[in-house]
Amino acid sequence: MQAASSGSGGSTAATETMKPKGLAPDSQEYLVVNVGDRVFFALDKSEISSESADTLKRQAAWMQDNANVTVVVEGHADERGTREYNLALGERRANAVREHLISLDVSADRIATISYGKERPAVLGSNAAAWAQNRRGVTLKKGAAGS
């Protein structure tokens, strides 16, 4: 810090303005905080809802603004159903997200998919609230930590 004149013969200490460190626009953190990294699905469904379509529109714009970014879309299911069934459902959900992003002019070669079925719940619990949070598609920047 440097001393600054107060104009009356004395001096006052100047304070440094500390700006909070911003998020890199192409980071996973930026995607989560400012865009939205996940969409949710109805029970046993893989159709994109209007609310999810809004999130995916923001994701597509983010990807267009950050042409270097490639993503992996994870498909997830709640705990009900067999492992095999939920892996297939998760795959349908991940592919639905991918196809929607492609329809919004994101290049297909920038979007990979993977299904985790019911193996990676976001919320633990055997109730409607937990199940709703676990029926999801999550978009991750390649190289970012998992959901």
Beta strands, then each sheet from edge to edge (+ up, - down):
strand 1: 3-5
strand 2: 11-13
strand 3: 38-40
strand 4: 71-76
strand 5: 111-117
strand 6: 136-141
sheet 1: 1+ 2-
sheet 2: 3+ 6- 4+ 5+
end
